[in-house]
Amino acid sequence: MKRMRFLMVSVVVIFGLFTCGSVFAQGARNSGEDTMVVVDENQRPDDIVNQITLPGNASQAGVENAQQGVGTASQVRERNRERARQAGQDGIMDQARDRDQLRDRLRDQVSEQARDQTMDRVRDQLRDQTDSAADQQDRLQQHRQSGGNR
C-alpha cells in the first residue's frame, strides 16, 4: 500500500514538473514584441525582404543603428553568396584538373602494364626457343655419340 502511494505521488510530482516548465518557458503573453512573417507557398528565401520594426518609442539613434546593421548584414550576405559562387567555379576547375591528372596516370599505368606484359611474353618466347635449341643440340650430340658407337 505504501509502495502504491509512493508511486502515485512520484508520478504526480514528475507530471507537475514537466507542465510547470513549459508554462514558464512561454513567458509573458501579448508583449507585442513577437514578429512572424508568413511566406507564401511559391516564395523563396530570396523573395523575402528583411525588415526590422522597432517600437514607436525607440530613439532615432536606435533606428539608425538598426538600419546600418541591416545594411551591413545584407552586404555580408551578398559577399558570401559571391564567394560561394566563386568557390563553386573553382571547385569545378579543380575537379577537371584532377580528372585530367587521373586520366594521365591511368594512361601511363596501362601503357606500363602493356609494356611489362609484352616484355614477359618475349622473355618467355626466348626462353622457350633457347630451351628448344639446347634440347636439339643435346639430341644431336646423343645421335652423334650413338652413331659413333656403331
TITINU-857329 format. One record per atom (N, C-alpha, C, O): residue number from 1; residue in one letter; atom name; z, x, y. Coordinates in steps of 0.2 Angstrom, whole numbers. Each point is the difference from the previous one (the first is absolute). Example, Ala and Ser with C-alpha at 12.3 -4.5 7.8 and 13.67 -1.06 7.14 Angstrom:
(1 'a' 'N' (39 66 -28));
(1 'a' 'CA' (0 -4 6));
(1 'a' 'C' (0 4 6));
(1 'a' 'O' (3 5 -1));
(2 's' 'N' (-7 -7 6));
(2 's' 'CA' (1 4 6));
(2 's' 'C' (3 -4 5));
(2 's' 'O' (1 3 6));
# end
This chain:
(1 'm' 'N' (0 4 -6));
(1 'm' 'CA' (0 -4 6));
(1 'm' 'C' (0 4 6));
(1 'm' 'O' (-4 -1 5));
(2 'k' 'N' (8 6 -5));
(2 'k' 'CA' (0 5 6));
(2 'k' 'C' (-6 4 1));
(2 'k' 'O' (-3 1 5));
(3 'r' 'N' (0 0 -11));
(3 'r' 'CA' (-7 4 0));
(3 'r' 'C' (-5 -5 3));
(3 'r' 'O' (-4 3 4));
(4 'm' 'N' (4 -9 -5));
(4 'm' 'CA' (-5 -5 2));
(4 'm' 'C' (1 -1 8));
(4 'm' 'O' (-5 0 4));
(5 'r' 'N' (11 0 -2));
(5 'r' 'CA' (2 -1 7));
(5 'r' 'C' (-3 6 4));
(5 'r' 'O' (-3 0 5));
(6 'f' 'N' (5 6 -8));
(6 'f' 'CA' (-2 7 3));
(6 'f' 'C' (-8 0 1));
(6 'f' 'O' (-2 2 5));
(7 'l' 'N' (-1 -4 -10));
(7 'l' 'CA' (-7 0 0));
(7 'l' 'C' (-3 -5 5));
(7 'l' 'O' (-5 2 4));
(8 'm' 'N' (7 -8 -3));
(8 'm' 'CA' (-2 -5 5));
(8 'm' 'C' (1 3 7));
(8 'm' 'O' (-4 -1 4));
(9 'v' 'N' (10 4 -3));
(9 'v' 'CA' (2 3 7));
(9 'v' 'C' (-5 5 1));
(9 'v' 'O' (-2 1 6));
(10 's' 'N' (1 3 -10));
(10 's' 'CA' (-5 6 1));
(10 's' 'C' (-7 -2 2));
(10 's' 'O' (-3 2 4));
(11 'v' 'N' (1 -7 -8));
(11 'v' 'CA' (-7 -3 1));
(11 'v' 'C' (0 -3 7));
(11 'v' 'O' (-5 1 4));
(12 'v' 'N' (10 -5 -2));
(12 'v' 'CA' (0 -3 7));
(12 'v' 'C' (1 6 5));
(12 'v' 'O' (-4 -1 6));
(13 'v' 'N' (8 6 -7));
(13 'v' 'CA' (0 5 5));
(13 'v' 'C' (-7 4 1));
(13 'v' 'O' (-2 1 6));
(14 'i' 'N' (-1 0 -11));
(14 'i' 'CA' (-6 4 0));
(14 'i' 'C' (-5 -4 3));
(14 'i' 'O' (-4 2 4));
(15 'f' 'N' (3 -9 -5));
(15 'f' 'CA' (-5 -4 3));
(15 'f' 'C' (2 -1 7));
(15 'f' 'O' (-5 0 4));
(16 'g' 'N' (11 0 -2));
(16 'g' 'CA' (2 0 7));
(16 'g' 'C' (-2 6 4));
(16 'g' 'O' (-2 0 6));
(17 'l' 'N' (3 6 -9));
(17 'l' 'CA' (-2 6 3));
(17 'l' 'C' (-8 0 1));
(17 'l' 'O' (-2 3 5));
(18 'f' 'N' (-2 -5 -10));
(18 'f' 'CA' (-7 0 1));
(18 'f' 'C' (-2 -4 6));
(18 'f' 'O' (-4 1 4));
(19 't' 'N' (7 -7 -4));
(19 't' 'CA' (-3 -5 5));
(19 't' 'C' (3 2 7));
(19 't' 'O' (-3 -1 5));
(20 'c' 'N' (9 4 -5));
(20 'c' 'CA' (3 2 7));
(20 'c' 'C' (-5 5 3));
(20 'c' 'O' (-1 0 6));
(21 'g' 'N' (-1 5 -10));
(21 'g' 'CA' (-4 5 2));
(21 'g' 'C' (-7 -2 3));
(21 'g' 'O' (-2 3 6));
(22 's' 'N' (-1 -8 -9));
(22 's' 'CA' (-6 -2 3));
(22 's' 'C' (1 -4 7));
(22 's' 'O' (-4 0 4));
(23 'v' 'N' (10 -4 -4));
(23 'v' 'CA' (1 -3 7));
(23 'v' 'C' (1 5 5));
(23 'v' 'O' (-3 -1 6));
(24 'f' 'N' (7 6 -7));
(24 'f' 'CA' (0 5 6));
(24 'f' 'C' (-6 4 1));
(24 'f' 'O' (-1 2 6));
(25 'a' 'N' (-3 -1 -11));
(25 'a' 'CA' (-7 3 1));
(25 'a' 'C' (-4 -3 5));
(25 'a' 'O' (-5 3 3));
(26 'q' 'N' (5 -10 -3));
(26 'q' 'CA' (-4 -4 4));
(26 'q' 'C' (1 1 7));
(26 'q' 'O' (-5 -1 4));
(27 'g' 'N' (11 3 -2));
(27 'g' 'CA' (1 1 7));
(27 'g' 'C' (0 -6 5));
(27 'g' 'O' (1 -6 -3));
(28 'a' 'N' (-1 6 9));
(28 'a' 'CA' (1 -5 5));
(28 'a' 'C' (-7 -4 -1));
(28 'a' 'O' (-5 3 1));
(29 'r' 'N' (5 -10 -1));
(29 'r' 'CA' (-6 -4 0));
(29 'r' 'C' (-2 -1 7));
(29 'r' 'O' (4 -1 5));
(30 'n' 'N' (-11 0 -4));
(30 'n' 'CA' (-3 -2 6));
(30 'n' 'C' (2 4 6));
(30 'n' 'O' (2 -2 5));
(31 's' 'N' (-2 9 -6));
(31 's' 'CA' (2 4 5));
(31 's' 'C' (-6 1 5));
(31 's' 'O' (0 3 5));
(32 'g' 'N' (-6 -5 -7));
(32 'g' 'CA' (-6 0 4));
(32 'g' 'C' (-4 7 0));
(32 'g' 'O' (-5 1 4));
(33 'e' 'N' (8 4 -8));
(33 'e' 'CA' (-3 6 0));
(33 'e' 'C' (-5 2 -6));
(33 'e' 'O' (-3 5 0));
(34 'd' 'N' (3 -10 -4));
(34 'd' 'CA' (-5 1 -6));
(34 'd' 'C' (-7 -2 2));
(34 'd' 'O' (-1 -6 3));
(35 't' 'N' (-4 10 -5));
(35 't' 'CA' (-7 -2 1));
(35 't' 'C' (-3 1 -6));
(35 't' 'O' (0 5 -4));
(36 'm' 'N' (-5 -10 2));
(36 'm' 'CA' (-4 0 -6));
(36 'm' 'C' (-7 -1 2));
(36 'm' 'O' (-1 -5 4));
(37 'v' 'N' (-4 8 -6));
(37 'v' 'CA' (-7 -1 1));
(37 'v' 'C' (-3 -2 -6));
(37 'v' 'O' (1 4 -5));
(38 'v' 'N' (-4 -10 4));
(38 'v' 'CA' (-3 -2 -6));
(38 'v' 'C' (-7 1 1));
(38 'v' 'O' (-4 -1 5));
(39 'v' 'N' (1 4 -10));
(39 'v' 'CA' (-7 3 -1));
(39 'v' 'C' (-4 -5 -4));
(39 'v' 'O' (2 -2 -5));
(40 'd' 'N' (-8 0 8));
(40 'd' 'CA' (-4 -4 -4));
(40 'd' 'C' (-3 3 -6));
(40 'd' 'O' (1 6 -1));
(41 'e' 'N' (-3 -10 -3));
(41 'e' 'CA' (-2 2 -7));
(41 'e' 'C' (-6 6 1));
(41 'e' 'O' (0 4 -4));
(42 'n' 'N' (-4 -5 9));
(42 'n' 'CA' (-6 4 0));
(42 'n' 'C' (1 6 5));
(42 'n' 'O' (-5 4 1));
(43 'q' 'N' (11 -3 2));
(43 'q' 'CA' (1 5 4));
(43 'q' 'C' (2 6 -4));
(43 'q' 'O' (3 0 -5));
(44 'r' 'N' (-5 6 9));
(44 'r' 'CA' (2 7 -3));
(44 'r' 'C' (5 3 4));
(44 'r' 'O' (1 -3 6));
(45 'p' 'N' (3 8 -8));
(45 'p' 'CA' (5 3 5));
(45 'p' 'C' (-3 3 6));
(45 'p' 'O' (3 0 5));
(46 'd' 'N' (-10 1 -5));
(46 'd' 'CA' (-3 3 6));
(46 'd' 'C' (-1 -6 5));
(46 'd' 'O' (0 2 6));
(47 'd' 'N' (0 -8 -8));
(47 'd' 'CA' (-1 -6 4));
(47 'd' 'C' (6 -2 4));
(47 'd' 'O' (0 -3 5));
(48 'i' 'N' (6 6 -7));
(48 'i' 'CA' (6 -2 3));
(48 'i' 'C' (1 4 7));
(48 'i' 'O' (-1 6 -1));
(49 'v' 'N' (3 -9 6));
(49 'v' 'CA' (1 4 6));
(49 'v' 'C' (8 1 1));
(49 'v' 'O' (4 -5 -1));
(50 'n' 'N' (-2 11 2));
(50 'n' 'CA' (7 2 0));
(50 'n' 'C' (3 -2 7));
(50 'n' 'O' (-3 1 5));
(51 'q' 'N' (8 -5 -5));
(51 'q' 'CA' (3 -3 6));
(51 'q' 'C' (7 0 -1));
(51 'q' 'O' (3 -2 -4));
(52 'i' 'N' (0 5 9));
(52 'i' 'CA' (7 0 1));
(52 'i' 'C' (3 -4 5));
(52 'i' 'O' (-2 1 6));
(53 't' 'N' (6 -6 -7));
(53 't' 'CA' (2 -5 5));
(53 't' 'C' (8 2 1));
(53 't' 'O' (3 0 -5));
(54 'l' 'N' (-2 1 11));
(54 'l' 'CA' (7 1 2));
(54 'l' 'C' (4 -6 3));
(54 'l' 'O' (-4 -5 3));
(55 'p' 'N' (10 4 -4));
(55 'p' 'CA' (3 -6 3));
(55 'p' 'C' (-1 0 8));
(55 'p' 'O' (-1 5 3));
(56 'g' 'N' (1 -11 0));
(56 'g' 'CA' (-1 0 7));
(56 'g' 'C' (5 4 4));
(56 'g' 'O' (-2 1 6));
(57 'n' 'N' (8 0 -8));
(57 'n' 'CA' (4 4 4));
(57 'n' 'C' (0 8 0));
(57 'n' 'O' (4 3 2));
(58 'a' 'N' (-10 -1 -6));
(58 'a' 'CA' (-1 7 -1));
(58 'a' 'C' (-2 3 7));
(58 'a' 'O' (-3 -3 4));
(59 's' 'N' (6 10 -3));
(59 's' 'CA' (-2 3 6));
(59 's' 'C' (-7 2 0));
(59 's' 'O' (-3 1 -5));
(60 'q' 'N' (0 0 11));
(60 'q' 'CA' (-7 3 1));
(60 'q' 'C' (-1 6 -4));
(60 'q' 'O' (-5 2 -3));
(61 'a' 'N' (10 3 4));
(61 'a' 'CA' (0 6 -3));
(61 'a' 'C' (-1 -1 -8));
(61 'a' 'O' (-4 4 -3));
(62 'g' 'N' (8 -8 0));
(62 'g' 'CA' (-1 -2 -7));
(62 'g' 'C' (-6 -2 -2));
(62 'g' 'O' (-3 2 -5));
(63 'v' 'N' (0 -6 9));
(63 'v' 'CA' (-7 -3 -1));
(63 'v' 'C' (-5 6 0));
(63 'v' 'O' (-4 0 -4));
(64 'e' 'N' (4 4 9));
(64 'e' 'CA' (-4 6 0));
(64 'e' 'C' (0 4 -5));
(64 'e' 'O' (-5 3 -3));
(65 'n' 'N' (12 -1 1));
(65 'n' 'CA' (1 4 -6));
(65 'n' 'C' (-3 -3 -7));
(65 'n' 'O' (-3 4 -4));
(66 'a' 'N' (4 -10 4));
(66 'a' 'CA' (-3 -4 -6));
(66 'a' 'C' (-8 1 0));
(66 'a' 'O' (-3 1 -6));
(67 'q' 'N' (0 -2 11));
(67 'q' 'CA' (-7 0 1));
(67 'q' 'C' (-2 7 -2));
(67 'q' 'O' (-5 1 -3));
(68 'q' 'N' (8 4 6));
(68 'q' 'CA' (-2 7 -2));
(68 'q' 'C' (1 2 -7));
(68 'q' 'O' (-4 3 -3));
(69 'g' 'N' (10 -6 0));
(69 'g' 'CA' (1 1 -7));
(69 'g' 'C' (-6 -3 -4));
(69 'g' 'O' (-2 3 -5));
(70 'v' 'N' (0 -9 6));
(70 'v' 'CA' (-6 -3 -3));
(70 'v' 'C' (-6 4 1));
(70 'v' 'O' (-4 1 -5));
(71 'g' 'N' (3 2 11));
(71 'g' 'CA' (-6 4 1));
(71 'g' 'C' (0 6 -4));
(71 'g' 'O' (-5 2 -3));
(72 't' 'N' (11 1 3));
(72 't' 'CA' (0 6 -4));
(72 't' 'C' (-1 -1 -8));
(72 't' 'O' (-3 4 -3));
(73 'a' 'N' (6 -9 1));
(73 'a' 'CA' (0 -2 -7));
(73 'a' 'C' (-8 -2 -2));
(73 'a' 'O' (-2 2 -5));
(74 's' 'N' (-1 -5 10));
(74 's' 'CA' (-7 -1 -2));
(74 's' 'C' (-4 6 0));
(74 's' 'O' (-5 1 -4));
(75 'q' 'N' (6 4 9));
(75 'q' 'CA' (-3 6 0));
(75 'q' 'C' (1 4 -7));
(75 'q' 'O' (-5 3 -3));
(76 'v' 'N' (11 -3 1));
(76 'v' 'CA' (2 4 -6));
(76 'v' 'C' (-4 -4 -6));
(76 'v' 'O' (-2 4 -5));
(77 'r' 'N' (2 -10 5));
(77 'r' 'CA' (-3 -4 -6));
(77 'r' 'C' (-8 2 0));
(77 'r' 'O' (-2 1 -5));
(78 'e' 'N' (-1 -1 11));
(78 'e' 'CA' (-7 2 0));
(78 'e' 'C' (-1 7 -2));
(78 'e' 'O' (-5 1 -4));
(79 'r' 'N' (9 3 6));
(79 'r' 'CA' (-1 7 -2));
(79 'r' 'C' (1 1 -7));
(79 'r' 'O' (-4 4 -3));
(80 'n' 'N' (9 -7 0));
(80 'n' 'CA' (1 0 -7));
(80 'n' 'C' (-6 -3 -4));
(80 'n' 'O' (-2 3 -5));
(81 'r' 'N' (-1 -8 7));
(81 'r' 'CA' (-6 -3 -3));
(81 'r' 'C' (-6 5 0));
(81 'r' 'O' (-3 1 -5));
(82 'e' 'N' (3 2 11));
(82 'e' 'CA' (-6 5 1));
(82 'e' 'C' (1 6 -5));
(82 'e' 'O' (-4 3 -4));
(83 'r' 'N' (11 -1 3));
(83 'r' 'CA' (1 6 -4));
(83 'r' 'C' (-1 -3 -8));
(83 'r' 'O' (-3 4 -4));
(84 'a' 'N' (4 -10 3));
(84 'a' 'CA' (-1 -2 -7));
(84 'a' 'C' (-7 -1 -1));
(84 'a' 'O' (-2 2 -6));
(85 'r' 'N' (-2 -4 11));
(85 'r' 'CA' (-7 0 -1));
(85 'r' 'C' (-3 7 -2));
(85 'r' 'O' (-4 2 -4));
(86 'q' 'N' (6 3 9));
(86 'q' 'CA' (-2 7 -1));
(86 'q' 'C' (2 3 -7));
(86 'q' 'O' (-4 4 -3));
(87 'a' 'N' (10 -6 1));
(87 'a' 'CA' (3 3 -6));
(87 'a' 'C' (-4 -3 -6));
(87 'a' 'O' (-2 4 -5));
(88 'g' 'N' (0 -10 6));
(88 'g' 'CA' (-5 -3 -5));
(88 'g' 'C' (-6 3 -1));
(88 'g' 'O' (-3 2 -5));
(89 'q' 'N' (0 0 11));
(89 'q' 'CA' (-7 4 0));
(89 'q' 'C' (1 7 -3));
(89 'q' 'O' (-4 2 -4));
(90 'd' 'N' (10 1 6));
(90 'd' 'CA' (1 7 -2));
(90 'd' 'C' (1 0 -8));
(90 'd' 'O' (-2 4 -4));
(91 'g' 'N' (6 -10 2));
(91 'g' 'CA' (1 -1 -7));
(91 'g' 'C' (-7 0 -4));
(91 'g' 'O' (0 2 -6));
(92 'i' 'N' (-4 -6 9));
(92 'i' 'CA' (-7 -1 -4));
(92 'i' 'C' (-3 7 0));
(92 'i' 'O' (-3 1 -5));
(93 'm' 'N' (3 3 10));
(93 'm' 'CA' (-3 6 0));
(93 'm' 'C' (3 5 -5));
(93 'm' 'O' (-4 4 -3));
(94 'd' 'N' (11 -4 3));
(94 'd' 'CA' (3 4 -5));
(94 'd' 'C' (-2 -2 -7));
(94 'd' 'O' (-1 4 -4));
(95 'q' 'N' (1 -11 3));
(95 'q' 'CA' (-2 -2 -7));
(95 'q' 'C' (-7 3 -2));
(95 'q' 'O' (-1 2 -5));
(96 'a' 'N' (-4 -3 10));
(96 'a' 'CA' (-7 3 -1));
(96 'a' 'C' (0 7 -2));
(96 'a' 'O' (-3 2 -4));
(97 'r' 'N' (7 2 8));
(97 'r' 'CA' (0 7 -1));
(97 'r' 'C' (3 2 -7));
(97 'r' 'O' (-2 4 -3));
(98 'd' 'N' (8 -8 2));
(98 'd' 'CA' (3 1 -7));
(98 'd' 'C' (-5 -2 -6));
(98 'd' 'O' (0 4 -5));
(99 'r' 'N' (-4 -9 6));
(99 'r' 'CA' (-5 -2 -5));
(99 'r' 'C' (-5 5 -1));
(99 'r' 'O' (-2 2 -5));
(100 'd' 'N' (0 1 11));
(100 'd' 'CA' (-6 5 0));
(100 'd' 'C' (3 7 -4));
(100 'd' 'O' (-3 3 -4));
(101 'q' 'N' (9 -2 6));
(101 'q' 'CA' (3 6 -3));
(101 'q' 'C' (1 -1 -8));
(101 'q' 'O' (-1 5 -4));
(102 'l' 'N' (3 -11 2));
(102 'l' 'CA' (1 -1 -7));
(102 'l' 'C' (-6 0 -4));
(102 'l' 'O' (-1 2 -5));
(103 'r' 'N' (-5 -5 9));
(103 'r' 'CA' (-6 0 -3));
(103 'r' 'C' (-3 7 -2));
(103 'r' 'O' (-2 2 -5));
(104 'd' 'N' (4 3 10));
(104 'd' 'CA' (-2 7 0));
(104 'd' 'C' (4 3 -6));
(104 'd' 'O' (-3 4 -4));
(105 'r' 'N' (9 -5 4));
(105 'r' 'CA' (4 3 -6));
(105 'r' 'C' (-2 -3 -6));
(105 'r' 'O' (-1 4 -5));
(106 'l' 'N' (-1 -10 4));
(106 'l' 'CA' (-2 -3 -6));
(106 'l' 'C' (-7 3 -2));
(106 'l' 'O' (-1 2 -6));
(107 'r' 'N' (-3 -1 10));
(107 'r' 'CA' (-7 3 -1));
(107 'r' 'C' (1 7 -2));
(107 'r' 'O' (-3 2 -5));
(108 'd' 'N' (8 2 8));
(108 'd' 'CA' (1 7 -2));
(108 'd' 'C' (3 0 -7));
(108 'd' 'O' (-2 4 -5));
(109 'q' 'N' (7 -9 3));
(109 'q' 'CA' (3 0 -6));
(109 'q' 'C' (-5 -2 -6));
(109 'q' 'O' (-1 3 -5));
(110 'v' 'N' (-4 -8 7));
(110 'v' 'CA' (-5 -2 -5));
(110 'v' 'C' (-5 6 -2));
(110 'v' 'O' (-1 1 -5));
(111 's' 'N' (-1 2 11));
(111 's' 'CA' (-5 6 -1));
(111 's' 'C' (4 6 -4));
(111 's' 'O' (-3 3 -4));
(112 'e' 'N' (9 -2 5));
(112 'e' 'CA' (4 5 -3));
(112 'e' 'C' (1 -2 -7));
(112 'e' 'O' (-1 5 -5));
(113 'q' 'N' (2 -11 3));
(113 'q' 'CA' (1 -2 -7));
(113 'q' 'C' (-7 1 -4));
(113 'q' 'O' (0 2 -5));
(114 'a' 'N' (-5 -4 9));
(114 'a' 'CA' (-7 0 -3));
(114 'a' 'C' (-2 7 -2));
(114 'a' 'O' (-2 2 -5));
(115 'r' 'N' (4 3 10));
(115 'r' 'CA' (-2 7 -1));
(115 'r' 'C' (4 3 -6));
(115 'r' 'O' (-2 3 -4));
(116 'd' 'N' (9 -5 4));
(116 'd' 'CA' (4 2 -6));
(116 'd' 'C' (-2 -2 -6));
(116 'd' 'O' (0 3 -5));
(117 'q' 'N' (-2 -10 4));
(117 'q' 'CA' (-3 -3 -6));
(117 'q' 'C' (-6 4 -2));
(117 'q' 'O' (-1 1 -6));
(118 't' 'N' (-4 0 11));
(118 't' 'CA' (-6 4 -1));
(118 't' 'C' (1 7 -3));
(118 't' 'O' (-3 2 -5));
(119 'm' 'N' (8 1 8));
(119 'm' 'CA' (2 7 -2));
(119 'm' 'C' (3 0 -7));
(119 'm' 'O' (-2 4 -4));
(120 'd' 'N' (6 -9 3));
(120 'd' 'CA' (3 0 -7));
(120 'd' 'C' (-5 -2 -5));
(120 'd' 'O' (0 3 -6));
(121 'r' 'N' (-5 -7 7));
(121 'r' 'CA' (-6 -2 -4));
(121 'r' 'C' (-4 6 -2));
(121 'r' 'O' (-2 2 -5));
(122 'v' 'N' (0 2 11));
(122 'v' 'CA' (-4 6 -1));
(122 'v' 'C' (4 5 -4));
(122 'v' 'O' (-3 4 -4));
(123 'r' 'N' (10 -3 5));
(123 'r' 'CA' (4 5 -3));
(123 'r' 'C' (0 -2 -8));
(123 'r' 'O' (-1 5 -4));
(124 'd' 'N' (2 -11 3));
(124 'd' 'CA' (0 -2 -7));
(124 'd' 'C' (-7 1 -4));
(124 'd' 'O' (0 2 -5));
(125 'q' 'N' (-6 -3 9));
(125 'q' 'CA' (-6 1 -3));
(125 'q' 'C' (-1 7 -1));
(125 'q' 'O' (-3 2 -5));
(126 'l' 'N' (5 3 10));
(126 'l' 'CA' (-1 7 -2));
(126 'l' 'C' (4 2 -5));
(126 'l' 'O' (-2 4 -4));
(127 'r' 'N' (8 -7 3));
(127 'r' 'CA' (5 2 -6));
(127 'r' 'C' (-3 -2 -6));
(127 'r' 'O' (0 4 -5));
(128 'd' 'N' (-3 -10 5));
(128 'd' 'CA' (-4 -2 -6));
(128 'd' 'C' (-6 4 -2));
(128 'd' 'O' (-1 2 -6));
(129 'q' 'N' (-3 0 11));
(129 'q' 'CA' (-5 4 -1));
(129 'q' 'C' (2 7 -3));
(129 'q' 'O' (-3 3 -4));
(130 't' 'N' (8 0 7));
(130 't' 'CA' (3 6 -2));
(130 't' 'C' (2 0 -7));
(130 't' 'O' (-1 5 -4));
(131 'd' 'N' (5 -10 3));
(131 'd' 'CA' (3 -1 -7));
(131 'd' 'C' (-6 -1 -5));
(131 'd' 'O' (0 3 -6));
(132 's' 'N' (-5 -6 8));
(132 's' 'CA' (-6 -1 -4));
(132 's' 'C' (-4 6 -1));
(132 's' 'O' (-2 2 -6));
(133 'a' 'N' (1 2 11));
(133 'a' 'CA' (-3 7 -1));
(133 'a' 'C' (4 4 -4));
(133 'a' 'O' (-3 4 -4));
(134 'a' 'N' (10 -4 5));
(134 'a' 'CA' (4 5 -4));
(134 'a' 'C' (-1 -3 -8));
(134 'a' 'O' (0 5 -4));
(135 'd' 'N' (0 -11 3));
(135 'd' 'CA' (0 -3 -7));
(135 'd' 'C' (-7 3 -3));
(135 'd' 'O' (-1 2 -6));
(136 'q' 'N' (-4 -3 10));
(136 'q' 'CA' (-7 2 -2));
(136 'q' 'C' (0 8 -2));
(136 'q' 'O' (-3 2 -5));
(137 'q' 'N' (6 2 10));
(137 'q' 'CA' (0 7 -1));
(137 'q' 'C' (4 1 -7));
(137 'q' 'O' (-1 5 -4));
(138 'd' 'N' (7 -8 3));
(138 'd' 'CA' (4 1 -6));
(138 'd' 'C' (-4 -2 -6));
(138 'd' 'O' (0 4 -5));
(139 'r' 'N' (-4 -9 5));
(139 'r' 'CA' (-4 -2 -6));
(139 'r' 'C' (-6 5 -1));
(139 'r' 'O' (-1 1 -6));
(140 'l' 'N' (-1 1 11));
(140 'l' 'CA' (-6 5 0));
(140 'l' 'C' (3 7 -3));
(140 'l' 'O' (-3 3 -5));
(141 'q' 'N' (9 -1 7));
(141 'q' 'CA' (3 6 -3));
(141 'q' 'C' (2 -2 -8));
(141 'q' 'O' (-1 5 -4));
(142 'q' 'N' (3 -10 3));
(142 'q' 'CA' (2 -2 -7));
(142 'q' 'C' (-7 0 -4));
(142 'q' 'O' (0 2 -6));
(143 'h' 'N' (-5 -5 9));
(143 'h' 'CA' (-6 0 -4));
(143 'h' 'C' (-3 7 -1));
(143 'h' 'O' (-2 2 -6));
(144 'r' 'N' (3 3 11));
(144 'r' 'CA' (-2 6 -1));
(144 'r' 'C' (4 4 -5));
(144 'r' 'O' (-3 4 -4));
(145 'q' 'N' (9 -5 4));
(145 'q' 'CA' (4 3 -5));
(145 'q' 'C' (-1 -3 -7));
(145 'q' 'O' (0 4 -5));
(146 's' 'N' (-1 -10 4));
(146 's' 'CA' (-2 -3 -6));
(146 's' 'C' (-7 2 -3));
(146 's' 'O' (-1 1 -6));
(147 'g' 'N' (-3 0 11));
(147 'g' 'CA' (-7 2 -2));
(147 'g' 'C' (0 8 -1));
(147 'g' 'O' (-4 2 -4));
(148 'g' 'N' (8 1 7));
(148 'g' 'CA' (1 7 -2));
(148 'g' 'C' (3 2 -6));
(148 'g' 'O' (-1 5 -3));
(149 'n' 'N' (5 -10 0));
(149 'n' 'CA' (3 1 -6));
(149 'n' 'C' (-4 -2 -6));
(149 'n' 'O' (2 2 -6));
(150 'r' 'N' (-8 -5 7));
(150 'r' 'CA' (-4 -2 -6));
(150 'r' 'C' (-3 5 -3));
(150 'r' 'O' (-4 -1 -4));
# end
